[in-house]
Each structure stands twice: as structure tokens, then as C-alpha cells.
Amino acid sequence: MTMRALSFGAMAHAYERFRPGYPVELLDLVLAYARRPVRTALEIGAGTGKATRLFAERGVSVTATEPDEAMLAELRKHVPAGVKTERAAFEELPLGKRYGLVYAAAALHWTNPAGRWPRMAALLEPGGVFASFGGPIRLADLELAQAVQKAQVPFLDTDEIPSPDGTLPEQAMQWPGTELQQSEWFTDVRQAEIERRLTMTAREYMDHLSTISAYLILSATDREQVFRQIREVLPAAVELNADLTVHLARLRPQE
């Protein structure tokens, strides 16, 4: 998992170009849940800053943290001038400052589970909010998805990230909501879905796959071969399901 977590830097520019951004509905959902103005936010694993922009452009003072210098350099090209940046993994962040919101955009699964929630709680102000959001981008055509899966099988079983705690896909509450519900540090855990449908050309979809960690850690030869085989089964354009699963939780008042 660590190898996959640190595989993105070489593709920072492609990540910025070919990963979709986040809709304003997500921002509205998080801010409504907070039930009070969110003035400061800490972002974990900010990547190239797609979620950073969403919050910063609404006036939130965002501190974007990212362990990969190449990703952070790409982020700095695109975010508003007031965004603070720090090269650090979640586990390295100092605990002296607290924020009204701590959030992770498709990045929480890269953090170390040991001590994750007490550390998260230590970064939040009293009454502060935690948010995590993301989700796989899947081909909407099931037959096409099966053909692509067959093409990639010689090289990898799946390009998706498995649930960190083994939660099954059919379970109502998904990770990290499952962990948050068990945490002594958080309360009022909620899960929501935001529907997204995307259309990409075959070339754009292949460029998108080039930013997925499961392919990035393959050898150059294997990556070239699997991409060639996938490209052969694609039509000129593809429809994608890119729904976002959002988890929200509130810091539990300390007695």
C-alpha cells in the first residue's frame, strides 16, 4: 500500500489534467453539516489541489498537506494565493494547531490506521468536523467493464483500492464510516452519496488510467502491455459512473 501511496508524483501533471474535480454540491454538503461557519481547514493528502480549490474559493483558509513534492508543486500552480501548503504525511503533522474542518479527498486510505482517529481528533477545534470523500470511477457499460477487466487480469486483479477494514460493498455503512462509528473521538457519523456521470473519449480514459496507482506500480513493460490490451476493447467514447461517497463526523465533546 505504501508503494501505491507514493506512486503519483511522476504523473502529477497527468493527475491534474485527467482526474475529475469535485462538484459544488460536495462543498455545500460539508458546510451544511458543520452548522457553523468553517473558517479554517486542514487537507490531508491534497494531491494537486482539486478539493483544495473547492474550499478555498468559498473563503475557507485551507492548509493543504501532501507528502509528495511533485504533487505539491503541481498544486501550487492551481490554488488561490492564500492557500498554505506543507509537505508532510498525515502522521508527520504537528499537533499544536487546530482547525474547524479536517478533510481527505480520496486520500484517507493511504494513512496509517494506528492512531488515526486520536490524531485526527487532536487536529480539530472543539465542535470541529471531519470529512472524507471519494469513490472509484467505473465504466457504466457492464459488458465493456468485463472486457476491460479481462484485459487487465494477466497483470492485476483490480485497479481499485480494497476497503481498508474489509467492509463488504453491500454493507450499508462503508469505510471509514465503520471506523468512525466505533471511535470514541467522533459522533454524529453520516454517509451520503453524490451522483456523478462523466463522458470521456477513449484517449482521455486511458490518460485517466495512467494516474491510477495500481498501474503506476507495474513495470513499464507490463503497463504498456495492459494499456494496449485495454485500449483495443474500448469504443471511441465511454460513459463513467463516478459517484462520490461522503463521510462526515463531528468531534465528540470532551468531558
Rosetta blueprint (number, residue, H / E / L):
1 M L
2 T H
3 M H
4 R H
5 A H
6 L L
7 S L
8 F L
9 G H
10 A H
11 M H
12 A H
13 H H
14 A H
15 Y H
16 E H
17 R H
18 F H
19 R L
20 P L
21 G L
22 Y L
23 P L
24 V H
25 E H
26 L H
27 L H
28 D H
29 L H
30 V H
31 L H
32 A H
33 Y H
34 A H
35 R L
36 R L
37 P L
38 V L
39 R L
40 T E
41 A E
42 L E
43 E E
44 I E
45 G L
46 A L
47 G L
48 T L
49 G L
50 K H
51 A H
52 T H
53 R H
54 L H
55 F H
56 A H
57 E L
58 R L
59 G L
60 V L
61 S E
62 V E
63 T E
64 A E
65 T E
66 E L
67 P L
68 D L
69 E H
70 A H
71 M H
72 L H
73 A H
74 E H
75 L H
76 R H
77 K H
78 H H
79 V L
80 P L
81 A L
82 G L
83 V L
84 K E
85 T E
86 E E
87 R L
88 A L
89 A L
90 F H
91 E H
92 E H
93 L L
94 P L
95 L L
96 G L
97 K L
98 R L
99 Y E
100 G E
101 L E
102 V E
103 Y E
104 A E
105 A E
106 A L
107 A L
108 L H
109 H H
110 W H
111 T L
112 N L
113 P L
114 A L
115 G L
116 R H
117 W H
118 P H
119 R H
120 M H
121 A H
122 A H
123 L L
124 L E
125 E E
126 P E
127 G E
128 G E
129 V E
130 F E
131 A E
132 S E
133 F E
134 G E
135 G L
136 P L
137 I L
138 R E
139 L E
140 A L
141 D L
142 L H
143 E H
144 L H
145 A H
146 Q H
147 A H
148 V H
149 Q H
150 K H
151 A H
152 Q H
153 V L
154 P L
155 F L
156 L L
157 D L
158 T L
159 D L
160 E L
161 I L
162 P L
163 S L
164 P L
165 D L
166 G L
167 T L
168 L L
169 P L
170 E L
171 Q L
172 A L
173 M L
174 Q L
175 W L
176 P L
177 G H
178 T H
179 E H
180 L H
181 Q H
182 Q H
183 S L
184 E L
185 W L
186 F E
187 T E
188 D E
189 V E
190 R E
191 Q E
192 A E
193 E E
194 I E
195 E L
196 R L
197 R E
198 L E
199 T E
200 M E
201 T E
202 A H
203 R H
204 E H
205 Y H
206 M H
207 D H
208 H H
209 L H
210 S L
211 T L
212 I L
213 S H
214 A H
215 Y H
216 L H
217 I L
218 L L
219 S L
220 A H
221 T H
222 D H
223 R H
224 E H
225 Q H
226 V H
227 F H
228 R H
229 Q H
230 I H
231 R H
232 E H
233 V H
234 L L
235 P L
236 A L
237 A E
238 V E
239 E E
240 L E
241 N E
242 A L
243 D L
244 L E
245 T E
246 V E
247 H E
248 L E
249 A E
250 R E
251 L E
252 R L
253 P L
254 Q L
255 E L
